[in-house]
């Protein structure tokens, strides 16, 4: 996880779920996003923490960086394991100061089934079918090198021993209350680690079902991609 996700509501609907009192955002776009097959290397509207309050900006999914160990190369991860972001030097420029929320309505995972050459995709969503918020990290300004453009990552955690028997990793999904705290400029590093590591929504809050294999092609769009095929 997570290689594809879904975002079909309007930004205003996500903002209302996050901030019903409108303390953080006075307004947001009411046009439905209607993206049912969001893939890495595309621009996605995310909410990012800033000193003067959270902002919504389109940001590239994937964080491109030059590394010099064990040999010079350019890497561009799309996800970040919570087990490594707080202690590895690779993420020190992002964590904990550059926190973000990725708005979503669900995500896809693939599983190999006996006798089937192609993996079967599953769509995973909250049982309540409400908007969800992935904990993320984002740099919305270019880095010091031309090879370090803006980008964001989705934080993943262990999937409770194989959530949905589909994948051993899943995005850290935060409740609206914890999502607001994630954006707070006063959040400490230790509290950020605790939220991402221990306080994501539990596996029993989700449901999943098989969907069309068309989702495997990024050119395929439309609401039919999240319809159950059973």
N, C-alpha and C positions, 0 to 999 in steps of 0.2 A: 504494500500500500504506500502511497495512493497514486495510481497512475492516470485515473480519469475521475472526474466528479461532475455533479449536476448543480446548476444554479438557474432555476426557472422563474422565480418570483421577481418583483420589482425591488430595487434597493430600499424603497420606503418600507416595504413589508419586513425586510430583515432588520432595519433600523427600529421599527416599532417593536419587534420581538426583543431586541437588545435593550431598547431605551424607551419604554412606553410613556414615560413622563416627559420625554423630549428634553432631557437635561444635557445630552451630549450633542444631539443634532436637531436643529429646528425644522429641517425639511430634507427630503432626498428624492431622487428621481422616481416617478411613479410608473414608468414604462417597464413592463415585464422584461427581464433579461433573456429568458427562453433559450438557455444554452444547456443542452442535454448530453453533450459529449466534450467536455472541456479537457483538453490535453496539455501536457507540458509544452513549454516554448511559445505559449500564447499569452496575451495580456488579459488579466482578470481584475475586476474591481475588488479591492480589499480595503479593510479598515486598519489603519496603522496609528500607533500611539505617537503623539507629538507633545512637546512641552506645553503648548497652548491649547491642547485638546485633541481628540482623535480626528483624523481626516479620512476621506474615501478617495482613493486614487487607483487608476489602472496600472498594474505592475506585471512585469514579465514573470511567468511561473518557471522558476529555476534561478539559482544563484551562481553566477559564473565567477570563478576565482583562479588566480595563478598560485600554484604551490611549488615549493622548491624541494620537498621531501617525498619519497626517497630520491626522486630526480625531478627536474623542472617539468611541469605539465599544466594544462588548463583543465579544470574539472567544473561540472555544472550539475550538482545534485538538485533534485526537486523536493526531496523530503529530508528531514533530519531526525535522528533518533534522540529521544530525550535522555537516554543513557549517556550520550556522548557530547551533547551540545554544551553542557555546563563545565566539562572538564577538558575537552579537546581544544587545542589552539586554533583549529580551523574555523570555529564559530565565534571566536572571541570578539570579532568586530560586530557581531549581530546580537549575541546574548549577553545580558538581559535587556539592553537598552532599546533594541529595535524590534519590539514585539508587534504582532499584527493578528488580525482575525480574518479568516477566509470564510466568507458566507457560502452556504451550500444547502442543498436539499437532499443530498445523499451522494454515495460514491459507488464505484464498481470494483469488484474483485473477480479474478478468474481462478477456476479450479479444474484440474485434470480429472476427467471421469473415465472409468474403465471402458475400453473399446472405442473411445472417441479420440480422433486425431487432433481435434482442436479443443482448447480449454473452454469450459462453459462459463460465461460471465454471469455474475449475480449483482443485483442492485441492492444496496443496503441503505436503510433510512431509519429515522426515529419511529417508534411505534405510534407516537402522537402525530406524526407527519408534520411536525412543526419545523421551522427553519433551524438550522444548526450552525455552529460556529467552530471551525477548526482553529486550534491554537497554531500560530505561525510566527515566523520571523521575516522581516522585510527590510531591504534597503531601497528607499525610494529615490535616492540621489545617486548619480554615477560614482564609482569608486575612483581611486587615484590613478588607475591605469585604464586605457581604452578598452582593455579586455575585461573590465569589471563594471558592466552596466548595471542598472537597477534590477532587482529581482527579489522573489520571495520563496520561502520554503514552508512546507507543512510539517509540523511536528508529529512524529508517530511514537507509539508506545506498544508494548507487548499486548497481543490480542487475547489476553485472559486464557492462555493455553490453546489458542486456535479458535478464536471467535468465529462463529458460523461454519466452522470446519472449512473455511475458505482460505484464510491467510493467517499467518502468525503475527502480522503487524496491522495496526489500524491507526487512523488519525486520532489525535486527542481532541475529542468533542467536548466543549465547555458549555455548561448551563449559562443562560443569559446573565445570571448574577456573577458567576466566575468570569465570564467573558468581559463584563464591565470592569471587574477588578484587574484583569489581564492588561487592560488599556491604561490603568492608572499610572500617572507619572511618579507616584510615590511607592510603587511596588518594588520590594527588595528582591535581590537575586535569589535568596533562599526561599522566599514565598513564591516566586515565579517557578522555581524548580519543583516546589511542592505541588503547585496547581497542575503543572504539566505532567508530572510523574504519577501523582496519586489521586487527583480529583476529577479526572475526565469522566464523562458519563459511562456507567457500567454496561457490560455486554447485554444484560437483560433488557435494556431500554431500546434495543434495536430489533428490527426485523429485516428479512432478506428473502429474495426469490430469484429464480433464473430469468434472464431476459435474452433478447435476440442477440445472436453473435454479430449482428451488424455493428454493434458498438465498438467492435475491434478495429473498424476502419474510421479514422478521424474525419473522413469526408461525410460520413453519415450523420444526419442531424434529425431532430424532431422528437416529439413527446413519445412516439411509439417505442423508443429505445428503453424507456423505464417501465413498459408494460410487462406484466408477468406472462410467460409463455406456457405456464402450467394450467 
